[in-house]
Amino acid sequence: MREALDQWTFVIAAYAVTALATLALTAWSWLAMRAAERRKDRGR
């Protein structure tokens, strides 16, 4: 049995968190953009 920590678990987790955060930020920005476009169109 190994006693040392396997750093690859943490590296993969960090990449997964980064990918999920990027996707969440992209979705949030896209939804905000659509809402702003709707507000702009209603103002015309």
Rosetta constraint file for C-alpha pairs under 8 A:
AtomPair CA 6 CA 10 HARMONIC 7.74 0.50
AtomPair CA 7 CA 11 HARMONIC 6.32 0.50
AtomPair CA 8 CA 12 HARMONIC 5.99 0.50
AtomPair CA 9 CA 13 HARMONIC 6.16 0.50
AtomPair CA 10 CA 14 HARMONIC 6.03 0.50
AtomPair CA 11 CA 15 HARMONIC 6.32 0.50
AtomPair CA 12 CA 16 HARMONIC 6.15 0.50
AtomPair CA 13 CA 17 HARMONIC 6.12 0.50
AtomPair CA 14 CA 18 HARMONIC 6.12 0.50
AtomPair CA 15 CA 19 HARMONIC 6.09 0.50
AtomPair CA 16 CA 20 HARMONIC 6.13 0.50
AtomPair CA 17 CA 21 HARMONIC 6.02 0.50
AtomPair CA 18 CA 22 HARMONIC 6.08 0.50
AtomPair CA 19 CA 23 HARMONIC 6.23 0.50
AtomPair CA 20 CA 24 HARMONIC 6.08 0.50
AtomPair CA 21 CA 25 HARMONIC 6.07 0.50
AtomPair CA 22 CA 26 HARMONIC 6.11 0.50
AtomPair CA 23 CA 27 HARMONIC 6.16 0.50
AtomPair CA 24 CA 28 HARMONIC 6.08 0.50
AtomPair CA 25 CA 29 HARMONIC 6.05 0.50
AtomPair CA 26 CA 30 HARMONIC 6.11 0.50
AtomPair CA 27 CA 31 HARMONIC 6.16 0.50
AtomPair CA 28 CA 32 HARMONIC 6.15 0.50
AtomPair CA 29 CA 33 HARMONIC 6.06 0.50
AtomPair CA 30 CA 34 HARMONIC 6.26 0.50
AtomPair CA 31 CA 35 HARMONIC 6.24 0.50
AtomPair CA 32 CA 36 HARMONIC 6.17 0.50
AtomPair CA 33 CA 37 HARMONIC 6.19 0.50
AtomPair CA 34 CA 38 HARMONIC 6.24 0.50
AtomPair CA 35 CA 39 HARMONIC 6.25 0.50
AtomPair CA 36 CA 40 HARMONIC 6.11 0.50
AtomPair CA 37 CA 41 HARMONIC 6.13 0.50
AtomPair CA 38 CA 42 HARMONIC 6.17 0.50
AtomPair CA 39 CA 43 HARMONIC 6.26 0.50
AtomPair CA 40 CA 44 HARMONIC 6.77 0.50
